[in-house]
Structure formats: structure tokens, C-alpha cells
Amino acid sequence: MSTKSRQASSKRPVSTAAKEKARRSLTFGAKATDICLVVVWGAMIPGLMWLGAAGGF
């Protein structure tokens, strides 16, 4: 790594990295949606297995 590129990377403001991290993080709504999908999927599998057993499969 050259001295010039090292100086250029050290001149990058810290706030830019913080903004990138904030932009990549999930919002509360996205996290809530993910949790709901996991709960529904987790409940659906035993429910379908129960329906299959009740139907004679």
C-alpha cells in the first residue's frame, strides 16, 4: 500500500462509515416482519403435519 493511498484512506471522515452502517442496518419494521415470518412458518409446519395425520397420510 502506498503512502498516498494510506493518507487518502485516513482522511475519510468517520461519519461516512457510520452513515454506511446505519444505512445497512435493518429497520424495526423489517425486523418485526422477519420475526412474524419465522413464527408463522414455525407454526405452519406442525399444523400441516397434524392435518396430514388427521387425513390419514
C-alpha positions as CSV (number, residue, x, y, z in Angstrom):
1,M,0.0,0.0,0.0
2,S,1.5,3.3,-1.0
3,T,1.8,6.3,1.3
4,K,-0.6,8.3,-0.9
5,S,-3.4,5.7,-0.7
6,R,-2.8,5.3,3.1
7,Q,-3.2,9.0,3.6
8,A,-6.3,9.1,1.4
9,S,-8.0,6.4,3.4
10,S,-7.1,8.0,6.7
11,K,-8.6,11.3,5.5
12,R,-12.0,9.7,5.1
13,P,-14.3,11.1,7.8
14,V,-15.6,8.8,10.4
15,S,-19.2,9.9,9.9
16,T,-19.1,8.3,6.4
17,A,-18.6,4.9,7.9
18,A,-21.3,5.5,10.5
19,K,-23.7,6.5,7.8
20,E,-23.0,3.4,5.8
21,K,-23.5,1.2,8.8
22,A,-26.8,2.9,9.6
23,R,-28.0,2.5,6.0
24,R,-27.2,-1.2,6.0
25,S,-28.9,-2.0,9.3
26,L,-32.5,-3.2,9.3
27,T,-35.4,-1.0,10.4
28,F,-37.7,-2.0,13.2
29,G,-40.4,-2.9,10.8
30,A,-38.1,-5.2,8.8
31,K,-37.1,-7.0,12.0
32,A,-40.7,-7.3,13.1
33,T,-41.7,-8.7,9.7
34,D,-38.8,-11.3,9.9
35,I,-39.9,-12.4,13.4
36,C,-43.5,-12.8,12.3
37,L,-42.5,-14.8,9.3
38,V,-40.4,-17.2,11.4
39,V,-43.3,-17.6,13.9
40,V,-45.9,-18.3,11.2
41,W,-43.5,-20.7,9.4
42,G,-42.8,-22.4,12.7
43,A,-46.5,-22.8,13.5
44,M,-47.4,-23.9,10.0
45,I,-45.2,-27.0,9.8
46,P,-46.7,-28.8,12.9
47,G,-50.1,-27.6,11.7
48,L,-49.7,-29.2,8.3
49,M,-48.3,-32.3,9.9
50,W,-51.3,-32.6,12.1
51,L,-53.7,-32.1,9.2
52,G,-51.8,-34.8,7.3
53,A,-52.0,-37.2,10.2
54,A,-55.7,-36.4,10.6
55,G,-56.2,-37.0,6.9
56,G,-54.6,-40.4,7.1
57,F,-51.2,-39.7,5.4
